[in-house]
C-alpha cells in the first residue's frame, strides 16, 4: 500500500498505556483517513480502538512499533510521536 509510515516509540509516562492515554491516541487517529496499527512482540492491534490498545499491556518503558497506512500517514505518525514525547499530557 502506498503512503505507509512506521516508527518505534517508547512509552515514557509512569502509568504506561492506560485508558486515558489510549483515548488520546484514538482521538488523534479519528482526525486522519490513515489507519493506525500498534505492534508489541507478536501482537498487532488497531490503533483506533481503546480496548485493542489496552490489550497490549504496555507499562512504562515498553517499545511499540506503530504503522500508519493511507492518506496522512506521515502526519499522523509525526503527531503520534509528539503525543508520546509529551507523555500523553501527563506530568510523569
Backbone as CSV, one residue per row, in Angstrom:
resi,resn,N_x,N_y,N_z,CA_x,CA_y,CA_z,C_x,C_y,C_z
1,UNK,0.849,-1.181,0.000,0.000,0.000,0.000,0.892,1.241,0.000
2,UNK,0.529,2.221,-0.783,1.322,3.438,-0.810,1.041,4.274,0.429
3,UNK,1.934,5.189,0.708,1.824,6.091,1.849,1.763,5.328,3.177
4,UNK,2.817,4.576,3.428,2.943,3.826,4.681,4.109,4.409,5.462
5,UNK,3.915,4.633,6.740,4.964,5.172,7.601,4.985,4.349,8.882
6,UNK,6.179,3.954,9.320,6.302,3.164,10.549,7.395,3.744,11.436
7,UNK,7.257,3.527,12.734,8.233,4.045,13.688,8.109,3.250,14.986
8,UNK,9.224,3.117,15.692,9.203,2.501,17.015,9.186,3.611,18.054
9,UNK,8.244,3.530,18.982,8.092,4.535,20.031,8.151,3.859,21.393
10,UNK,8.611,4.619,22.389,8.730,4.103,23.755,7.710,4.809,24.653
11,UNK,7.019,4.026,25.455,6.074,4.563,26.440,6.902,5.159,27.581
12,UNK,6.747,6.473,27.835,7.603,7.116,28.834,6.840,7.661,30.043
13,UNK,5.513,7.649,29.993,4.780,8.131,31.167,4.720,7.044,32.234
14,UNK,4.607,7.451,33.489,4.730,6.495,34.598,3.612,5.453,34.639
15,UNK,2.434,5.774,34.140,1.315,4.832,34.190,1.239,3.922,32.968
16,UNK,2.108,4.129,32.003,2.082,3.300,30.805,0.906,3.644,29.903
17,UNK,0.578,2.723,29.022,-0.523,2.933,28.083,-1.822,2.494,28.756
18,UNK,-2.452,3.428,29.462,-3.686,3.166,30.194,-4.862,3.777,29.431
19,UNK,-6.049,3.729,29.998,-7.263,4.139,29.285,-7.220,5.588,28.802
20,UNK,-6.784,6.509,29.632,-6.765,7.918,29.232,-5.774,8.151,28.100
21,UNK,-4.598,7.531,28.185,-3.602,7.657,27.118,-4.123,7.026,25.827
22,UNK,-4.760,5.867,25.934,-5.324,5.204,24.755,-6.410,6.072,24.122
23,UNK,-7.209,6.734,24.946,-8.257,7.617,24.427,-7.652,8.790,23.662
24,UNK,-6.543,9.316,24.137,-5.868,10.415,23.421,-5.380,9.941,22.054
25,UNK,-4.863,8.714,21.994,-4.414,8.149,20.718,-5.601,8.002,19.769
26,UNK,-6.696,7.435,20.252,-7.882,7.221,19.417,-8.437,8.552,18.921
27,UNK,-8.467,9.573,19.770,-8.921,10.900,19.344,-8.051,11.438,18.215
28,UNK,-6.753,11.211,18.304,-5.834,11.646,17.255,-6.107,10.893,15.954
29,UNK,-6.255,9.589,16.034,-6.476,8.757,14.843,-7.746,9.175,14.108
30,UNK,-8.779,9.552,14.836,-10.061,9.931,14.230,-9.936,11.130,13.298
31,UNK,-8.909,11.931,13.458,-8.734,13.127,12.632,-8.088,12.824,11.282
32,UNK,-7.708,11.580,11.056,-6.997,11.200,9.834,-7.726,10.097,9.082
33,UNK,-7.507,10.072,7.769,-8.019,8.975,6.943,-7.148,7.735,7.097
34,UNK,-5.887,7.927,7.430,-4.947,6.805,7.551,-5.389,5.851,8.662
35,UNK,-5.079,4.593,8.485,-5.300,3.568,9.507,-4.025,3.442,10.330
36,UNK,-4.158,3.210,11.623,-3.005,3.114,12.510,-3.008,1.755,13.201
37,UNK,-1.832,1.140,13.247,-1.673,-0.168,13.882,-0.530,-0.105,14.888
38,UNK,-0.701,-0.797,16.009,0.328,-0.902,17.039,0.762,-2.350,17.119
39,UNK,2.071,-2.577,17.229,2.590,-3.936,17.381,3.523,-3.972,18.587
40,UNK,3.277,-4.976,19.436,4.166,-5.270,20.564,4.417,-6.769,20.520
41,UNK,5.676,-7.143,20.431,6.044,-8.549,20.285,5.340,-9.112,19.047
42,UNK,4.522,-10.133,19.203,3.857,-10.721,18.038,2.375,-10.346,17.960
43,UNK,1.968,-9.344,18.723,0.565,-8.927,18.735,0.415,-7.581,18.040
44,UNK,-0.486,-7.509,17.061,-0.774,-6.252,16.372,-2.239,-5.909,16.575
45,UNK,-2.503,-4.627,16.887,-3.874,-4.191,17.138,-4.180,-2.914,16.369
46,UNK,-5.464,-2.660,16.228,-5.986,-1.469,15.572,-5.821,-0.274,16.515
47,UNK,-5.164,0.769,16.040,-4.920,1.944,16.858,-6.120,2.848,17.028
48,UNK,-7.258,2.494,16.427,-8.457,3.310,16.586,-9.412,2.720,17.625
49,UNK,-8.941,1.735,18.387,-9.770,1.079,19.403,-9.080,1.138,20.767
50,UNK,-9.728,1.798,21.712,-9.166,1.892,23.061,-8.956,0.495,23.645
51,UNK,-9.960,-0.346,23.536,-9.862,-1.690,24.099,-8.709,-2.478,23.481
52,UNK,-8.561,-2.380,22.163,-7.460,-3.087,21.494,-6.107,-2.596,21.994
53,UNK,-5.967,-1.285,22.147,-4.706,-0.730,22.640,-4.407,-1.230,24.053
54,UNK,-5.422,-1.307,24.889,-5.221,-1.756,26.270,-4.795,-3.218,26.345
55,UNK,-5.194,-4.030,25.364,-4.812,-5.449,25.382,-3.318,-5.653,25.180
56,UNK,-2.611,-4.615,24.718,-1.161,-4.738,24.534,-0.409,-4.755,25.862
57,UNK,-1.041,-4.256,26.932,-0.408,-4.236,28.266,0.982,-3.611,28.203
58,UNK,1.029,-2.294,28.048,2.296,-1.582,27.866,2.620,-0.705,29.066
59,UNK,3.420,-1.186,30.003,3.867,-0.337,31.108,4.952,0.633,30.629
60,UNK,5.348,1.520,31.517,6.419,2.471,31.215,7.652,1.716,30.721
61,UNK,8.266,2.250,29.667,9.480,1.663,29.116,9.245,0.713,27.956
62,UNK,7.997,0.338,27.725,7.676,-0.576,26.625,7.898,0.109,25.283
63,UNK,8.493,-0.616,24.348,8.616,-0.126,22.975,7.538,-0.775,22.125
64,UNK,6.870,0.046,21.321,5.852,-0.441,20.400,6.188,0.053,19.001
65,UNK,5.887,-0.757,18.019,6.033,-0.329,16.630,4.672,0.175,16.176
66,UNK,4.658,1.381,15.639,3.415,1.938,15.117,3.543,2.053,13.607
67,UNK,2.440,1.771,12.914,2.433,1.836,11.454,1.148,2.511,11.006
68,UNK,1.288,3.527,10.182,0.132,4.210,9.609,0.116,3.942,8.113
69,UNK,-1.077,3.686,7.592,-1.247,3.400,6.173,-2.365,4.261,5.620
70,UNK,-2.078,4.944,4.508,-3.109,5.715,3.836,-2.814,7.198,3.847
71,UNK,-3.777,7.991,3.352,-3.595,9.440,3.273,-3.328,10.041,4.650
72,UNK,-2.291,10.841,4.745,-1.944,11.495,6.001,-1.115,10.645,6.944
73,UNK,-0.606,9.517,6.463,0.148,8.597,7.330,1.341,9.278,7.987
74,UNK,2.101,10.031,7.216,3.297,10.673,7.767,2.930,11.686,8.845
75,UNK,1.901,12.480,8.585,1.478,13.484,9.564,0.942,12.821,10.830
76,UNK,0.202,11.732,10.660,-0.328,11.007,11.815,0.802,10.483,12.695
77,UNK,1.805,9.882,12.085,2.942,9.369,12.861,3.676,10.514,13.550
78,UNK,3.821,11.630,12.868,4.501,12.791,13.458,3.749,13.284,14.699
79,UNK,2.432,13.408,14.597,1.645,13.859,15.750,1.646,12.822,16.869
80,UNK,1.600,11.555,16.494,1.634,10.483,17.491,2.961,10.501,18.245
81,UNK,4.049,10.699,17.519,5.368,10.783,18.151,5.404,11.931,19.159
82,UNK,4.825,13.058,18.803,4.767,14.200,19.710,3.937,13.871,20.950
83,UNK,2.821,13.181,20.762,1.976,12.778,21.884,2.743,11.868,22.840
84,UNK,3.517,10.930,22.296,4.345,10.043,23.123,5.416,10.850,23.855
85,UNK,6.066,11.787,23.160,7.118,12.605,23.779,6.561,13.451,24.915
86,UNK,5.301,13.879,24.784,4.650,14.690,25.824,4.015,13.820,26.908
87,UNK,4.288,12.502,26.856,3.758,11.547,27.834,2.238,11.622,27.932
88,UNK,1.585,11.811,26.782,0.122,11.848,26.695,-0.466,12.965,27.551
89,UNK,0.315,14.031,27.770,-0.157,15.162,28.550,-0.030,14.979,30.049
90,UNK,0.641,13.921,30.480,0.818,13.662,31.910,2.147,14.242,32.385
91,UNK,2.223,14.580,33.663,3.434,15.199,34.199,4.586,14.227,34.305
92,UNK,4.315,12.965,34.574,5.389,11.972,34.727,5.252,10.884,33.702
